[in-house]
C-alpha cells in the first residue's frame, strides 16, 4: 500500500455499486476533499452531470466483460465548486476465480494542458485575423492539401473565394517545371520538424484561371488546429521578374559596350617626380568604380596610394609596387592580376592594366594611368568550368567503363548460351571475369553435389593463396546468402577460406539460381608487394555493383546448364538404374560405328540378361526385383570403361557398347563381368537375396553385321543361344546361332542331345 499512498496519480478503489473503498492523497488533493469526506460520497456525485452518462456506459461494458478497461477525458466537481478536467483510466480488478472485486480509478489532472489548448486556440484566432489582413498570399497545408487560405491567396491563385482552394493539393497550383522540387521540399519539412525553416525560394504558380504567376515562397512550420502544419507565404514578384528580365537585356547590351571600356580607372601625376619612393606623395585620382571595387561608396575614403595598398592582399603588395616602378622606369605597359581584401572581409580578384603617359615636350613621364577590373566572377567561372570539365571527363570515363562492362557481360552471356558443358562455361567465366576486374585476383567456386564442399573450378590473376576446397560454412556470403565485403582494418569479419597475409580487400558474392546457392564469385585485391595495410572500402561501390551483376549472370547461366543437364539426363538415362537408355545407346552406337568405319576399327556389343528374373520377381516381389536391377546398374557403371556405354535395353536385358574392342578382348571382358556379378550382394527387406547370374551374347562390328540393326540382332541371337544352352555363359554370334528365334523362351526350346 506504500506505492498506493505515495503515487502522484490520483487513485481510488471503488465498489461495484459506486461507493469508495479507498482513496489516495493525490486524488484528495485533485478534488479538494479530505479522505473522510471523499469516502462518504460516490463517484457519481462528484462527476460533472454532462460527463456521467458516458462514464457509466463504459463502466457497464467493463462489468459485462465486454472490455477490460477504458480511458476518457472528463470533468469532476471540485469541493470549491469549480470543475477539474482530468484524464480518467478505469480497470476492473478480479479475484482468483476471475470474479469482479472492485474498480480501480486512476485520475490525472489535465488542467494545465487544457489551459494551454485554450491559449493555442486563442493564438490561432489571432493568427487568422492577422493573416486575413496580410497583403501577401498565405496558405496552410497539411499532408499536401490546403486547409486554409486568406483572401490575398484566393485572388493570387484565381479563386472566387478562399474556400474554393480548400482541400485542393498544393502541387496542383505549382508549375510542372517546379513541381518535383516543391514536392521534395514539402517532404523534407514534414520528415524533419526540428530542422531550421528552409530558405525562401522563387517559384512559378498557376492559378485556377490558368494565369502563371511568379512568386517568392517562404515556408514556416506552425501548429494549426492543434496539429502540425506548414504555412506558405506567397509574394507576387511578377513585376520584379519582368523588370529583372528587362534589366538582364539592358545588362547584356551594357556588357557589349563594356568590352572596350574599363570598369574602374585611376590617374597619378608624375610631374617633378625624382624619387620613386616618394610616388605616394603625388596627386592621385580614382573613378567612382574604383571605390565600388574596394567595397565603398564613392568618396567614402580618402583617395591615396596607402588606402589602396591597404586593401591589397599582403602577399601581392610588393608585386604591385614593382610593376608600377618598372612601368615608370622603363616606360612600358604592364598588366597583372592580384587580390583585394575588402573592408567586409570579402576577397576579390583584380586585373590591372598600367601605362605611362609622357609629356610631349620634355618626353618625361607625366602621368601614370591605369584601369582595374574585378574578375572574381570570371575566375570563379573558369574554376567552375575546369571543375565541370573534369567532372564531365570523369563521367565520360565512367560511362566508357560501364559501356565496356556491359559489352563484356553481353559477350559473356552470348558465349555462355553456347556452352554445352559446365567446364566450357567455367572457362568463359574465368576469362570474362579477368577482363572485368583486371586489378583483382579471383576464383569461381562451385558447391559439390554432396553440398559439403566448395571447390575452385576457375581462377584468374595472381594467386591470393586462399583455400581451393573448403566447407560452405567457411564463407560468410554462403552462410548469410548475400555479398560479403572484407577490408584489412575494417569492421567486417573475413571468410576463413581467404589468406589474410596477402590481401587488402576481398569480396564474396553467392551464385544463386532458383533460390539455391550454386557457389560463390570470390574477388581479392592483393596488397602491394605483399605488404598488409589498412585499406578503406571504395566510396562509389562500383566493384560491388559490378560483381553483383556478374554473379547474377553466372548464377543464371550455371542454373540453366544444370537444368539442361538434368533434362538431358532424364531423356537419356533410365530412371531406375541410372544407366543410359536404349535410345541413347542406339544414337551412340551409330556414332561409334561411323567412327569405326573411319578408323577401320571394330565395335563390340554385349547383350546381357539376368537369369530367371521372372522367377526372382515371383519369389521376392517386384520391389525386390527393382532393387536387383538398381544394384546391377551400379555394378555395370563401376565395371565398365569410361568410353564404354552401358545401358538398360529393356526389362531385365542390358547392353554394353565397347569401342575399339577386338573380339578376344570383348569376350574376355564379358567373361570377367559374368564371373564378378556372382559376387554381387543384394539386400532387401533385411534379407540377402539370392546369387545373381547373367547370360551374355557378343557380336562384333563389322564382323557380325554391317549395320546397327544387324549387329544388334546378332548379339541378341547370341544372348538367347547362351540362355538356351543353360544360362550363366557368354556366346559369340556364329552361323550356328543365327537360326535361333530370340522371341522363343529358352524354357520352350529344347537342346539337341
WOFENHU-V313049 format. One record per residue. N is the residue number from 0. PHI is phi in whole degrees, -180 to 180 (NA if undefined). OMEGA is omega in degrees with one decimal (999 if undefined). D_CENTER is the distance of its C-alpha to the mean C-alpha in Angstrom with 1 decimal. Layout:
N/PHI/OMEGA/D_CENTER, N/PHI/OMEGA/D_CENTER
This chain:
0/NA/180.0/57.0, 1/-62/179.2/56.3, 2/-66/179.5/52.8, 3/-62/-177.4/54.2, 4/-71/-173.0/56.8, 5/-92/-177.4/54.5, 6/-62/177.9/51.6, 7/-79/179.6/50.8, 8/-97/177.2/50.0, 9/-64/-174.6/53.1, 10/-134/178.6/53.5, 11/-143/173.1/56.2, 12/-106/-170.6/57.1, 13/-126/176.5/58.9, 14/-65/-176.5/61.0, 15/-67/178.1/60.1, 16/-91/175.9/63.1, 17/103/179.3/61.8, 18/-79/178.9/63.9, 19/-75/173.4/62.4, 20/-102/-177.3/62.4, 21/-156/176.7/61.0, 22/-132/179.3/59.4, 23/-101/-177.1/58.0, 24/-58/-178.3/59.0, 25/-62/179.4/55.8, 26/-68/177.8/56.6, 27/-59/-179.5/60.3, 28/-66/-179.9/59.2, 29/-63/-173.5/56.9, 30/-96/176.2/59.7, 31/82/179.9/62.6, 32/-101/168.8/64.6, 33/-79/-179.2/66.0, 34/-60/-177.7/65.0, 35/-66/-179.5/68.4, 36/-64/-177.3/68.2, 37/-71/-179.9/64.8, 38/-69/179.3/65.8, 39/-81/-178.1/68.7, 40/-111/170.7/66.4, 41/-110/-178.3/63.9, 42/-68/179.7/60.4, 43/-70/-174.5/61.6, 44/-75/-178.6/64.3, 45/-103/179.0/62.0, 46/-83/175.9/59.2, 47/-64/-175.3/59.2, 48/-54/-177.4/60.9, 49/-72/-177.0/58.1, 50/-100/-172.8/55.5, 51/-71/-175.7/57.5, 52/-62/177.3/56.9, 53/-60/-179.4/53.1, 54/-67/-179.0/53.4, 55/-64/177.7/55.9, 56/-61/-179.9/53.8, 57/-67/178.2/50.9, 58/-62/179.0/53.3, 59/-62/178.4/54.7, 60/-63/178.4/51.3, 61/-65/-177.8/50.8, 62/-66/178.6/54.3, 63/-79/-179.4/53.7, 64/83/179.5/50.5, 65/-72/175.6/48.3, 66/-136/180.0/46.2, 67/-92/-178.7/46.3, 68/-161/175.1/46.0, 69/-153/178.9/45.5, 70/-137/-179.0/44.9, 71/-156/171.8/46.4, 72/-95/-179.8/47.7, 73/-152/-179.7/51.5, 74/-124/172.9/54.7, 75/-110/179.2/57.4, 76/-94/178.9/60.9, 77/-72/179.3/61.7, 78/-59/-178.6/65.2, 79/-76/175.6/65.9, 80/108/179.4/65.3, 81/-87/-180.0/62.0, 82/-91/178.5/58.8, 83/-121/176.4/55.9, 84/-73/-177.7/52.4, 85/-137/169.1/50.5, 86/-104/-173.0/47.3, 87/-103/173.9/48.8, 88/-123/-176.9/47.1, 89/-122/176.8/49.3, 90/-137/-177.2/48.8, 91/-99/178.4/51.2, 92/-101/-176.9/52.4, 93/-110/174.3/53.4, 94/-87/-177.6/55.8, 95/-65/179.0/55.2, 96/-97/179.5/56.1, 97/61/174.9/53.6, 98/-101/-177.0/56.5, 99/-62/176.3/56.2, 100/-104/-178.6/57.8, 101/-162/178.7/57.2, 102/-101/176.0/54.7, 103/-108/179.0/52.7, 104/-102/173.3/52.4, 105/-122/-171.5/50.1, 106/-123/176.4/50.8, 107/-115/179.3/48.9, 108/-74/-179.5/50.6, 109/-115/-178.7/48.4, 110/-60/-177.7/51.1, 111/-64/-179.8/49.3, 112/-65/179.1/46.1, 113/-66/176.6/48.3, 114/-62/179.6/50.0, 115/-63/178.8/46.8, 116/-65/177.8/45.7, 117/-63/178.2/49.1, 118/-63/-179.5/48.7, 119/-64/178.0/45.3, 120/-64/177.4/46.8, 121/-65/179.3/49.6, 122/-67/177.9/47.3, 123/-66/177.2/45.4, 124/-64/177.6/48.8, 125/-64/179.0/49.7, 126/-61/-178.8/46.3, 127/-63/-180.0/46.9, 128/-64/179.9/50.5, 129/-67/-178.4/49.3, 130/-67/-178.9/46.6, 131/-62/-179.1/49.0, 132/-86/-175.9/51.3, 133/-72/176.4/48.6, 134/-76/178.2/49.0, 135/-83/176.3/45.2, 136/-75/-178.4/43.0, 137/-131/174.7/41.2, 138/-133/176.7/38.8, 139/-122/-179.6/36.9, 140/-128/174.9/33.7, 141/-138/-177.6/31.7, 142/53/172.5/28.4, 143/86/-177.8/28.9, 144/-112/-179.9/32.5, 145/-77/178.5/35.7, 146/-113/175.7/37.9, 147/-158/173.9/40.6, 148/-149/178.4/42.0, 149/-88/-175.9/45.3, 150/-62/-179.3/47.9, 151/-62/179.0/46.9, 152/-67/177.5/43.4, 153/-60/179.7/44.9, 154/-66/-178.4/47.1, 155/-64/-175.0/44.3, 156/-98/170.9/42.1, 157/73/179.6/45.0, 158/-95/177.3/45.6, 159/-70/175.4/49.0, 160/-154/179.4/48.3, 161/-59/-178.3/45.4, 162/-63/-179.7/45.2, 163/-66/-178.9/44.1, 164/-88/-172.4/40.8, 165/-65/178.8/40.0, 166/86/-179.5/37.1, 167/-81/178.2/35.7, 168/-67/177.8/32.2, 169/-60/-175.7/32.2, 170/-64/178.1/29.9, 171/-62/-175.7/32.7, 172/-95/-178.5/34.8, 173/-90/178.2/32.3, 174/-59/-178.5/32.6, 175/-52/-179.9/29.8, 176/-67/-177.7/29.2, 177/-103/-169.6/28.6, 178/-63/-177.1/27.0, 179/-66/179.7/23.3, 180/-65/179.1/24.2, 181/-66/178.6/26.4, 182/-61/178.8/23.8, 183/-65/-178.8/21.4, 184/-65/178.0/24.5, 185/-63/-178.9/25.5, 186/-66/179.0/22.1, 187/-64/179.5/22.2, 188/-63/-178.1/25.8, 189/-70/-174.4/25.0, 190/-78/-175.2/22.1, 191/-128/-176.8/24.0, 192/-66/-178.4/27.7, 193/-87/-177.6/28.7, 194/-75/177.3/27.8, 195/-64/-179.6/30.7, 196/-59/180.0/31.6, 197/-67/-179.5/29.8, 198/-68/179.2/32.1, 199/-69/-178.4/34.2, 200/-134/176.5/33.1, 201/-112/-177.2/34.9, 202/-133/175.0/33.9, 203/-115/179.5/35.5, 204/-109/178.7/36.3, 205/-124/-179.0/38.0, 206/-78/177.7/40.7, 207/-63/178.9/41.7, 208/-87/178.1/44.5, 209/86/-178.3/42.0, 210/-78/177.7/43.1, 211/-88/-176.9/40.6, 212/-130/171.5/41.0, 213/-84/-177.6/39.6, 214/-132/169.5/38.9, 215/-100/-171.8/38.0, 216/-112/172.8/35.6, 217/-123/-177.3/35.7, 218/-113/176.3/33.5, 219/-131/173.3/34.5, 220/-89/-179.0/33.4, 221/-137/169.3/36.3, 222/-102/-179.1/37.5, 223/-129/-177.1/39.0, 224/56/174.2/40.7, 225/69/178.1/39.5, 226/-132/178.2/35.8, 227/-62/178.1/33.4, 228/-152/-179.1/33.3, 229/-123/178.1/32.8, 230/-100/177.1/35.9, 231/-119/177.2/35.8, 232/-103/-176.4/38.9, 233/-110/179.0/39.4, 234/-111/-177.9/42.1, 235/-70/179.9/43.4, 236/-119/-178.3/43.3, 237/-60/-179.9/44.2, 238/-65/179.3/47.5, 239/-64/179.4/45.9, 240/-64/177.4/43.3, 241/-64/177.6/46.2, 242/-65/178.8/48.1, 243/-64/178.1/45.2, 244/-65/176.7/45.0, 245/-65/-179.5/48.7, 246/-65/178.6/48.4, 247/-63/176.7/45.8, 248/-64/178.4/48.1, 249/-63/-179.4/50.9, 250/-65/177.2/48.9, 251/-65/177.4/48.1, 252/-66/179.6/51.8, 253/-66/179.6/52.6, 254/-61/178.2/50.1, 255/-64/179.0/51.9, 256/-72/-177.1/55.2, 257/-75/176.9/53.8, 258/-64/-179.4/53.0, 259/-110/-178.0/56.7, 260/-130/175.1/57.1, 261/-86/179.6/56.1, 262/-76/179.7/54.5, 263/-136/-178.9/56.7, 264/-135/176.8/60.1, 265/-145/-179.4/62.5, 266/-150/-179.8/66.0, 267/-127/-177.9/68.0, 268/-77/179.4/71.8, 269/-109/-178.5/72.8, 270/-64/178.1/76.6, 271/61/177.5/78.7, 272/-78/179.6/75.6, 273/-110/-176.8/77.0, 274/-135/-178.4/74.4, 275/-63/178.6/70.6, 276/-67/-179.0/70.1, 277/-98/-176.6/71.8, 278/-60/-176.6/69.6, 279/-65/-179.0/68.0, 280/-84/-179.1/71.5, 281/-79/-178.2/71.9, 282/-58/-178.1/71.1, 283/-134/178.3/67.5, 284/-127/176.5/66.2, 285/-120/168.4/62.7, 286/-85/-179.0/61.5, 287/-61/-177.4/59.7, 288/-66/179.5/56.3, 289/-66/177.2/56.7, 290/-57/-176.8/56.8, 291/-66/178.3/53.6, 292/-62/179.3/51.8, 293/-78/177.2/52.9, 294/96/-178.6/51.5, 295/-123/169.1/54.9, 296/-75/179.9/56.9, 297/-55/178.8/59.9, 298/84/-175.9/62.7, 299/-73/177.6/60.7, 300/-129/179.7/61.5, 301/-74/177.5/64.4, 302/-79/178.5/64.2, 303/-160/177.6/64.6, 304/-63/-179.0/63.2, 305/-61/-179.8/62.4, 306/-64/179.2/60.3, 307/-68/-178.4/58.4, 308/-65/178.5/57.8, 309/-65/179.4/56.8, 310/-83/-178.5/53.8, 311/-76/177.7/52.9, 312/-58/-176.0/50.3, 313/-54/-177.4/52.4, 314/-75/-176.0/51.0, 315/-108/-174.2/52.2, 316/-64/-179.1/55.7, 317/-64/178.6/57.6, 318/-64/179.7/56.1, 319/-68/178.9/57.4, 320/-58/-178.7/60.8, 321/-63/-179.9/61.1, 322/-66/179.5/60.1, 323/-64/-179.0/62.8, 324/-63/-179.6/65.5, 325/-68/178.7/64.8, 326/-62/-179.7/64.9, 327/-70/-175.5/68.3, 328/-70/-174.3/69.6, 329/-101/178.6/68.7, 330/70/-178.5/68.8, 331/-116/174.6/65.4, 332/-74/177.8/62.4, 333/-135/173.2/59.4, 334/-135/-179.8/55.8, 335/-159/175.2/53.1, 336/-112/177.8/49.9, 337/-153/-175.9/49.6, 338/-112/172.4/48.0, 339/-112/173.9/49.4, 340/-114/-176.8/48.5, 341/-72/-175.0/49.5, 342/-66/176.7/51.1, 343/-87/177.3/47.9, 344/92/-179.4/46.0, 345/-71/179.6/44.2, 346/-101/-178.4/44.3, 347/-124/178.3/45.2, 348/-105/-173.0/45.7, 349/-120/170.7/49.2, 350/-108/-177.4/50.8, 351/-125/176.8/54.6, 352/-120/-177.3/57.3, 353/-114/174.0/60.8, 354/-153/-178.7/64.1, 355/-115/176.9/67.8, 356/-101/-175.7/70.5, 357/-100/174.6/74.0, 358/-71/-174.1/77.3, 359/-65/-177.0/79.0, 360/-87/-174.5/82.4, 361/-87/-176.8/81.7, 362/60/174.6/78.5, 363/-101/178.3/77.1, 364/-59/-179.1/73.7, 365/-107/-177.8/74.1, 366/-145/170.9/70.6, 367/-105/-178.5/67.1, 368/-115/-180.0/64.8, 369/-167/178.4/61.1, 370/-138/177.2/58.1, 371/-125/-178.6/54.7, 372/-141/176.5/51.5, 373/-77/-178.0/48.3, 374/-112/-178.9/45.6, 375/-58/-178.1/42.8, 376/-62/178.6/40.8, 377/-64/179.2/41.5, 378/-64/178.1/40.4, 379/-63/178.6/37.2, 380/-63/178.1/36.6, 381/-63/178.7/37.3, 382/-64/178.5/34.9, 383/-65/178.2/32.2, 384/-64/177.6/33.0, 385/-62/178.8/32.8, 386/-65/178.9/29.4, 387/-63/178.5/28.3, 388/-63/178.0/29.7, 389/-65/177.6/28.0, 390/-63/178.7/24.6, 391/-64/178.6/25.5, 392/-62/178.4/26.6, 393/-65/179.3/23.4, 394/-66/178.0/21.4, 395/-62/177.5/23.8, 396/-61/179.7/23.4, 397/-65/178.3/19.6, 398/-65/176.1/20.1, 399/-60/179.7/22.8, 400/-64/179.3/20.6, 401/-64/178.2/17.9, 402/-63/178.0/20.9, 403/-63/-179.7/22.3, 404/-64/179.4/19.2, 405/-63/179.4/19.1, 406/-63/179.3/22.8, 407/-66/178.3/22.7, 408/-65/178.3/20.1, 409/-64/179.3/22.2, 410/-64/178.2/25.3, 411/-62/178.8/24.0, 412/-61/178.0/23.2, 413/-64/178.6/26.7, 414/-65/-177.9/28.3, 415/-64/177.7/26.5, 416/-66/-179.1/27.8, 417/-89/-177.6/31.2, 418/-72/178.2/31.1, 419/-98/-176.8/33.5, 420/-127/178.8/32.9, 421/-64/-180.0/30.2, 422/-62/176.5/32.0, 423/-63/179.6/31.8, 424/-65/-179.6/28.0, 425/-61/-179.9/27.7, 426/-64/179.7/29.7, 427/-64/-178.8/27.7, 428/-63/-179.8/24.4, 429/-61/-179.9/26.0, 430/-67/-178.9/27.3, 431/-68/-179.7/24.2, 432/-62/179.2/22.0, 433/-65/177.8/24.7, 434/-74/-179.3/24.6, 435/-74/-178.9/20.8, 436/-126/-174.7/21.0, 437/-65/-178.6/24.5, 438/-92/-175.7/24.4, 439/-111/166.4/22.9, 440/-93/-177.8/24.8, 441/-165/179.6/23.3, 442/-155/174.1/24.3, 443/-107/-179.5/23.4, 444/-108/178.4/24.3, 445/-124/178.0/25.2, 446/-75/-178.5/26.1, 447/-67/-179.2/29.8, 448/-61/179.8/31.3, 449/-79/178.8/32.5, 450/65/-179.4/28.9, 451/-114/-179.8/30.4, 452/-149/176.3/29.7, 453/-121/-171.5/27.1, 454/-122/175.6/28.9, 455/-74/175.0/28.3, 456/-117/176.1/28.9, 457/-161/175.5/28.0, 458/-146/-176.9/27.6, 459/-154/-179.0/27.7, 460/74/177.3/28.4, 461/-71/-177.8/30.5, 462/-65/177.6/30.6, 463/-93/178.4/28.7, 464/78/179.1/31.1, 465/-78/180.0/28.6, 466/-68/177.7/29.8, 467/-93/174.5/30.3, 468/-138/-179.4/30.6, 469/-153/179.5/29.1, 470/-80/177.4/28.4, 471/-56/-179.9/25.0, 472/-72/-180.0/25.1, 473/-81/-177.5/25.2, 474/-119/-179.7/21.5, 475/-66/-179.9/18.8, 476/-63/178.7/16.2, 477/-72/-178.3/18.7, 478/-70/-176.8/19.6, 479/-98/179.3/16.2, 480/72/179.7/14.7, 481/-154/-178.4/11.6, 482/-58/-178.6/11.5, 483/-127/177.8/13.8, 484/-99/172.4/14.6, 485/-140/174.8/18.1, 486/-138/177.7/20.1, 487/-61/-177.5/23.7, 488/88/178.7/24.3, 489/-86/-176.5/20.8, 490/-91/-175.0/20.2, 491/-73/177.6/18.6, 492/-88/-179.2/21.1, 493/-79/172.3/22.0, 494/-75/-176.3/22.4, 495/-70/-178.4/26.2, 496/-85/178.6/26.4, 497/-92/179.2/25.6, 498/-102/-174.5/28.5, 499/-67/-175.2/27.9, 500/-76/-173.4/31.0, 501/-123/-173.9/29.7, 502/-112/173.2/26.0, 503/-102/178.1/24.2, 504/-143/177.8/20.6, 505/-147/178.2/19.3, 506/-136/175.0/16.2, 507/-118/179.6/16.4, 508/-123/-180.0/14.2, 509/-69/175.8/15.6, 510/-96/-175.1/17.1, 511/-114/173.9/16.8, 512/-149/179.1/19.1, 513/54/177.0/20.0, 514/78/-178.7/18.5, 515/-114/177.3/20.6, 516/-80/179.4/19.8, 517/-97/-177.2/21.9, 518/165/178.0/21.4, 519/-141/166.9/19.2, 520/-99/-175.6/18.5, 521/-112/178.7/19.8, 522/-123/178.0/19.8, 523/-134/172.8/22.0, 524/-101/-174.3/23.0, 525/-74/175.4/26.6, 526/-69/176.6/28.4, 527/-59/178.3/30.8, 528/55/177.1/34.2, 529/77/-178.8/33.1, 530/-81/178.8/32.8, 531/-94/-176.0/30.3, 532/-142/-179.1/28.7, 533/-76/-179.3/25.9, 534/-130/179.5/23.0, 535/-80/178.5/20.0, 536/-70/-180.0/16.5, 537/-65/-175.3/15.6, 538/-77/-176.7/14.4, 539/-86/177.7/12.7, 540/55/178.9/10.7, 541/-63/180.0/12.3, 542/-63/-179.0/13.5, 543/-62/-177.7/10.3, 544/-64/-178.7/8.9, 545/-64/179.5/12.5, 546/-64/179.3/13.1, 547/-64/178.3/10.4, 548/-65/179.1/11.9, 549/-62/-179.8/15.3, 550/-63/178.8/15.0, 551/-65/177.0/14.1, 552/-60/-177.6/17.2, 553/-64/-179.4/19.3, 554/-59/179.2/18.5, 555/-65/-179.0/19.5, 556/-64/-179.6/22.5, 557/-67/177.0/23.8, 558/-64/177.7/23.3, 559/-65/178.1/25.4, 560/-62/179.8/27.9, 561/-64/178.4/28.2, 562/-65/178.9/28.8, 563/-63/179.5/31.2, 564/-66/178.3/33.0, 565/-62/179.3/33.3, 566/-65/180.0/34.7, 567/-66/178.7/37.0, 568/-63/178.8/38.3, 569/-65/-178.6/38.9, 570/-85/-176.1/40.9, 571/-118/-177.4/43.0, 572/-111/172.5/43.2, 573/-78/-173.8/45.5, 574/-66/-176.7/43.5, 575/-82/-172.9/46.3, 576/-99/-175.9/47.2, 577/80/177.1/44.2, 578/-80/174.0/46.6, 579/-64/177.9/46.4, 580/-90/-174.4/48.0, 581/-64/-178.8/51.1, 582/-62/179.9/49.3, 583/-64/-179.5/47.3, 584/-63/-178.7/50.6, 585/-66/177.3/52.5, 586/-64/-179.6/49.8, 587/-69/179.6/49.7, 588/-64/176.8/53.5, 589/-62/178.9/53.8, 590/-68/-178.8/51.6, 591/-66/179.2/53.6, 592/-68/176.9/57.0, 593/-63/177.8/55.9, 594/-65/179.5/55.0, 595/-65/177.1/58.3, 596/-63/180.0/60.2, 597/-68/-175.9/58.7, 598/-90/-175.3/59.3, 599/57/177.6/62.6, 600/-115/-176.3/61.5, 601/-126/178.4/61.7, 602/-130/179.7/59.3, 603/-101/176.3/60.4, 604/-123/178.3/59.6, 605/-114/174.3/60.2, 606/-96/-176.6/60.4, 607/-128/179.1/60.3, 608/-139/176.9/61.3, 609/-71/-176.2/61.1, 610/-67/174.0/64.7, 611/52/-178.4/65.7, 612/-68/178.7/62.1, 613/-62/179.0/63.5, 614/-65/177.9/65.7, 615/-61/178.6/62.8, 616/-63/-178.7/60.8, 617/-66/-176.6/63.8, 618/-80/-172.2/64.3, 619/-104/-179.5/60.9, 620/100/-175.4/58.9, 621/-68/179.2/56.3, 622/-66/174.5/53.4, 623/-66/176.6/55.4, 624/-62/176.9/55.9, 625/-63/177.8/52.2, 626/-62/177.9/51.9, 627/-66/179.8/54.6, 628/-63/178.2/52.9, 629/-63/-179.5/49.6, 630/-63/179.4/51.5, 631/-69/176.2/53.4, 632/-62/176.5/50.2, 633/-61/179.7/48.8, 634/-61/180.0/52.2, 635/-66/-179.5/52.1, 636/-61/-176.8/48.6, 637/-79/-172.1/49.6, 638/-114/172.8/53.0, 639/-122/-179.1/52.3, 640/-73/-178.4/51.3, 641/-62/-178.7/47.9, 642/-84/179.0/49.3, 643/-80/-178.7/51.4, 644/-119/176.6/50.3, 645/-107/-176.9/51.0, 646/-143/170.9/50.7, 647/-92/-172.9/51.8, 648/-81/180.0/54.4, 649/156/179.8/55.0, 650/60/178.0/56.1, 651/-97/179.7/57.5, 652/-94/179.2/57.9, 653/-130/179.3/55.8, 654/-142/175.5/56.0, 655/-136/177.7/55.1, 656/-107/-177.8/55.0, 657/-110/-179.5/56.1, 658/-80/178.7/55.6, 659/52/-178.2/58.0, 660/-113/173.1/60.3, 661/-87/179.7/64.1, 662/-64/-178.5/66.2, 663/-67/-179.7/67.4, 664/-65/179.0/63.9, 665/-66/179.4/62.5, 666/-64/178.4/65.5, 667/-64/-179.2/65.1, 668/-66/179.3/61.4, 669/-65/-178.5/62.2, 670/-68/176.4/64.9, 671/-64/178.3/62.6, 672/-61/-178.5/60.0, 673/-62/-179.5/63.0, 674/-76/-175.5/64.1, 675/-71/-178.9/60.7, 676/-67/178.8/59.7, 677/-68/178.8/62.5, 678/-86/-176.9/60.7, 679/-70/179.7/57.8, 680/-107/-178.5/57.3, 681/-116/178.6/55.7, 682/-108/175.8/55.2, 683/-153/177.8/54.6, 684/62/177.9/55.1, 685/81/178.5/56.1, 686/-131/178.7/58.9, 687/-88/179.3/59.5, 688/-76/-174.7/60.3, 689/-67/179.9/63.2, 690/-68/-178.0/63.5, 691/-105/172.6/61.9, 692/-135/-178.4/63.8, 693/-134/171.6/63.1, 694/-106/-172.5/65.2, 695/-136/174.3/64.1, 696/-119/-173.8/65.2, 697/-122/174.5/64.7, 698/-136/-174.7/64.9, 699/-126/171.9/64.3, 700/-94/7.1/63.3, 701/-99/-173.3/65.2, 702/-64/-173.0/68.3, 703/-110/178.5/68.1, 704/170/-177.6/66.5, 705/-96/179.7/65.3, 706/-128/178.7/62.5, 707/-62/-178.2/59.8, 708/-60/-178.3/61.7, 709/-67/-178.7/64.9, 710/-69/177.9/63.3, 711/-63/178.7/61.5, 712/-64/-179.7/64.8, 713/-65/178.7/66.7, 714/-65/178.8/64.3, 715/-65/178.5/64.6, 716/-65/178.6/68.3, 717/-64/178.1/68.4, 718/-62/-178.1/66.3, 719/-71/172.0/68.6, 720/-66/178.6/71.5, 721/-66/178.8/70.1, 722/-68/-179.5/69.8, 723/-67/-177.3/73.2, 724/-86/174.2/74.7, 725/122/177.9/73.5, 726/69/178.7/69.7, 727/51/179.9/68.0, 728/-158/179.3/68.8, 729/-117/175.2/67.7, 730/-118/173.9/69.6, 731/-98/-177.7/69.3, 732/-62/174.0/70.0, 733/-149/-178.3/73.6, 734/-64/-179.6/76.0, 735/-69/-178.1/77.4, 736/-92/-175.6/74.2, 737/-64/-175.3/73.6, 738/-84/-179.7/75.8, 739/-74/179.1/73.9, 740/-87/-178.9/72.2, 741/-64/-178.0/68.6, 742/-78/-179.1/68.5, 743/-81/-179.8/71.4, 744/-72/179.6/70.7, 745/-59/-179.4/72.1, 746/-68/-177.9/73.8, 747/-91/179.7/75.7, 748/-94/179.3/76.8, 749/-109/-179.7/79.9, 750/-92/179.5/80.4, 751/-61/177.0/83.7, 752/-78/999/86.1
